[in-house]
């Protein structure tokens, strides 16, 4: 029997002057038109922090040392797409300004900008819930389990 597996997600929480960097999804077939954090999936043979640093470089062109990332939040969520599965999201922030972000994936992202925390755009729901938790100092949350049937 195959063991249960979780999909690890990594999310880069880049704040500058009280504003949060978000990109609007486009041409992906999943949540297009909604904003989300620079994010992706961990890969085999890399740590979660390494995955987050890699995604930051791939998506917004900033280089961060994985050891300098600060873990802000962990979210265990149920994703009802693709037949349903569970994921664990790790939300990291850089401990120093990594430089000027730029859209490295224009085929998947049609807008990249900083938004004030009190005026965030329409976001992918699990990311928005995690940002709300981070603002409240909540380190762990669960999302979407009521959808599991």
N, C-alpha and C positions, 0 to 999 in steps of 0.2 A: 504494500500500500504506500502511495506517495505521501510524503509529509505535507502538512499545511504550509503555505507560503504567503508572506506578506509582500506587497509592493512598496518599496521605500520611495517616498517623494522628498525632494529637497527644495526649499523655498528660500530665496535671498531677499531679506527685508532691508532695503536700502532707504534710509531716512537722511534727509538733508534739510536743515533749517525748518524743522517741524513738518516737512512734507515727505510723502511716501512715493517711491518710484513704482509705477505700474505700466504695463503694456496691454494694449487691446488685441485680443486674439483675432486672427483673420485667416481664412482659407485652410483651416485645420479639420473642419467637420465636427469639432467639439467646442461648444460654448463660444463660437465666433461672435464678435461684437461686444463681449464682456471683457473687463479688465482683470488682470491677475498679476501676481508677483513674478519676477523671473524665477522659473522653476523647472524641474524635470525629475527624472528618475535616477536612483543610484544604479550603478552598474557593477557587475561581478569584479571582485578584486580591487575595489576602491572603498575607502571609508565614507561614511555619510558626509563628513566635513569636506573630504576631497571631491565628492560628487557636487556639493553646493558650490565650491570654488570653480569647478569645471563648468557648471551651468552658468555661473555669473560671467565667465569669460566667453562662453559660446553665445549667450543671448544678449549681453549688454556690453561686452568688450572690456570689462574691468578685471584686473588681476588681483586676487587676494590670496594670502597664505592660509591654507585650511586651518592651521593651528591658531590663527588670529580671529577666527570666527567665534561669535558668542551665541550659544543656543538660547533662544527666547521662548520656544514653545514646541510642544509635541501634540499632534492631533491624530487620534485613531479614528478613521472614518470608514463608513460603508459607502461604496460607490455602486450605484445600481446599474451603471452602464456595463456593456459586455457580459451580461448574464449575472452580474453582481459579484463583488469581491471586496476584501478589506485592504486598506492602505494605511500606512503610517507616514504622516508628514512631519518633517523636521524643519523648523523655521529658524534660520540663522541670520545674524546681522554682522556686518564688518565692524571691527573695533576702531577702524580709522577710515577716513574718506579714501576710497579706492580710485578716485579720478572721475573723469567725465563719462557717463554712460552714453552708449550709442546703440541704435537698433542694428544688431548683427544678423537678424533673421527677418528681413522685410517681407519675405514670402509667408511668414506665420504671424507677423505683428505689424499692424498698420498705424500704430501710434504709441509713443513712449514718452511719458512725462511724469513730473512730480505733482502730486495732489495734496492739498491740505488734509490732515486727518479728519477734520470736522466737515469736509465736503468731498468725500470719496465718490467716484463714479460707480456705475452699475458694475459689480464685480462677480466673479465666479464665487458662488456661495461659501464653499468650505474655506477659501482664502479670506473672505470677508469675516467669517466667524472667527478664524484664527487671529486676525488683526484686532478684532474686538477683545478677544481674550488677552492678547499681548498688552493692549492698552490698560486692561484691568489688573495686570500682573499675574494672570492665571497661566501656569506652566503646562498643564495637561488638559486636554478636552477630548470629547467624543462628538462626532458629527454624523448625521444621516442614518443612524441605526434604526430609527423609527420606520425607515423605508424598507428595511430588510423583511422579506416575507418568505 
